[in-house]
């Protein structure tokens, strides 16, 4: 599991350059594609991105399992980035704190199939 605190850290994830760019485009869409503004927003709202790698689902901490359960019940949206990756967002508090989950199409955690079924195609 990779946890990042800033949209700029997306470039450190083990993704192809095209996947990184597509992900950054999605994460900065609400700030008119400004990486700086998105980073500031994430800092203010304590937003994170969790990248669930294939095969990690069996070793999740209880806290992460609770987050995933919250996400599957309260997803703001789910986007299919490509054939291999999905991006989901959930809000945890009224202050805007939330987290994104980047997960593989092969994910089998409880609720993954429902998230995949509701996914819309990426705009990028």
C-alpha positions in Angstrom: 0.0 0.0 0.0 1.3 3.4 -1.0 -0.1 6.4 0.9 0.6 9.9 -0.5 -0.2 13.2 1.1 0.1 15.4 -2.0 -1.0 15.1 -5.7 2.5 15.9 -6.7 3.7 12.7 -5.0 1.7 10.8 -7.6 4.8 10.8 -9.8 6.5 8.6 -7.1 3.9 5.8 -7.5 4.9 2.7 -9.4 2.8 3.6 -12.5 3.6 4.2 -16.1 4.2 7.8 -17.1 0.9 7.9 -18.9 -1.0 6.5 -15.9 0.7 9.1 -13.6 -0.3 11.9 -15.9 -3.9 10.7 -16.2 -4.1 10.4 -12.4 -2.7 13.9 -11.8 -5.2 15.3 -14.3 -8.0 13.6 -12.4 -6.7 14.8 -9.0 -6.3 18.4 -10.1 -9.5 18.7 -12.1 -11.3 20.5 -9.2 -8.6 23.1 -9.1 -8.5 24.0 -12.8 -5.6 21.6 -13.3 -3.4 23.5 -10.9 -1.1 21.1 -9.0 -0.1 23.9 -6.6 -3.8 24.7 -5.7 -4.6 20.9 -5.4 -1.7 20.5 -3.1 -2.8 23.4 -0.9 -6.4 21.9 -0.9 -5.1 18.5 0.2 -3.1 20.1 3.0 -6.1 22.1 4.2 -8.4 19.1 4.2 -5.9 16.4 5.1 -6.7 14.5 2.0 -4.7 11.4 1.1 -4.4 8.9 -1.7 -4.1 5.2 -0.9 -2.8 3.0 -3.7 -3.8 -0.6 -3.1 -1.4 -2.8 -5.0 -2.5 -6.2 -6.4 -2.3 -8.9 -3.8 -2.2 -6.6 -0.7 -5.8 -7.0 0.2 -5.2 -9.9 2.6 -2.8 -8.0 4.7 -4.7 -4.7 5.4 -4.7 -3.2 8.9 -8.0 -2.9 10.7 -7.9 0.9 10.2 -7.5 0.5 6.4 -10.3 -2.1 6.3 -12.6 0.4 8.0 -11.6 3.1 5.5 -12.4 0.7 2.6 -15.8 -0.2 4.1 -16.6 3.5 4.5 -15.6 4.1 0.9 -17.7 1.3 -0.5 -20.7 2.6 1.3 -20.1 6.3 0.7 -18.2 6.8 -2.6 -18.5 10.3 -4.0 -17.5 8.9 -7.3 -15.5 6.2 -9.0 -13.5 6.7 -12.2 -12.1 4.0 -14.5 -8.7 5.4 -15.4 -7.9 2.6 -17.9 -8.4 -1.2 -18.2 -6.2 -1.7 -15.1 -6.9 1.0 -12.6 -9.9 2.7 -10.8 -9.9 5.8 -8.7 -12.6 6.4 -6.0 -13.1 9.3 -3.6 -14.9 9.4 -0.2 -15.3 12.2 2.2 -14.7 11.4 5.9 -15.7 14.7 7.6 -17.6 18.0 7.2 -14.2 19.7 7.0 -13.7 18.1 3.6 -11.2 15.5 4.8 -11.3 12.5 2.6 -9.2 10.0 0.7 -8.8 8.7 -2.8 -8.4 5.0 -3.4 -6.4 3.9 -6.4 -7.0 0.2 -6.9 -6.5 -2.4 -9.6 -9.3 -3.9 -11.7 -8.5 -7.3 -10.1 -9.3 -6.0 -6.6 -11.5 -8.4 -4.5 -11.9 -6.5 -1.2 -15.5 -6.3 0.0 -17.3 -3.8 -2.1 -14.7 -3.7 -4.9 -17.2 -5.2 -7.5 -19.8 -2.6 -6.6 -17.3 0.3 -7.0 -16.1 -1.1 -10.3 -19.8 -1.4 -11.5 -20.5 2.2 -10.7 -17.3 3.6 -12.3 -17.5 6.1 -15.0 -14.8 6.5 -17.7 -12.0 9.0 -17.1 -12.4 12.3 -18.8 -8.7 12.2 -19.8 
